[in-house]
Amino acid sequence: MIEYLVKELVDEPDQVVINELPGEESTTYEVRVAPGDLGKVIGKQGRIANALRTVAKAVAMKDKKKVYVEIIA
């Protein structure tokens, strides 16, 4: 789900790579994008990044899990 949303935001969707890092209490998703697309994924004042995190957390709430999303260029 995160991958679909991020690929729709960027100019270079083939550069999007998402790594899942499972932990004992939570799962972290590392979202890697092309350096030129970093601003598009973060958005003004981080609004798009916060929206991605909110959606991911809402989906994870169904399974009662904690999810973190990190955006990396």
N, C-alpha and C positions, 0 to 999 in steps of 0.2 A: 504494500500500500504506500509506504514512504517512497519507494523507488518510483512508482507511477507518478506521484505528485511532483517529485523533484524533476523527473525527466520532462514533465510538461512545462516547467518553469524556465528551463535553461535553453541556450542556443545550441549547445553541443551535448545532446542526450547520450551519445555513445561514450562520453567521458565520465558519466556518473557511475560510481562504484559504492556499494553499501556493504559494510562489514558488520556482522552480528557478533557481539562479544558477550556471551552469556556469563552471568555471575550467579552467586548463590541466592541473592535476594532480588536481583534486578538484571535487566538486559540492556546493554548499551549498543546503539546503532551509530556507526561512524559513516557519515555521508561525505564522500569525496567528489568534488566537482572541479571542472577546469577553472583556473585562476580568473578568467574573464567572466565566469558565471557566478562567482562567489557573492557578489553584490545582489544579484537577482534572487538567490536562495535566502540570503539574510534579510533583505528588504530594508525599507526606511525604518530606522530605530529598532530593527530586529523584529518587526511585526510578522513577516512571513515565517521566519525561523520559529517564533513563538507559536504561530498557528500550526506549524508542522508538529511541534512538540505536543500541543494540546490535542490534536487529532490522534497522535500515536498513543498518548496516555489514555484517551477515551476508549480506544480499541483494546488496550491492555487491561482496562478496568473490568472488562467482561470476564477475563481469566484471573482477576485479582493479582496482577503482576505489576511490577514497577518497570518503567521504560524511560531511558534517557536517549536523547538524540544530540549528537555532536556533528557540527558542520566543519569540514576540513578542506582547504584548497590544495 
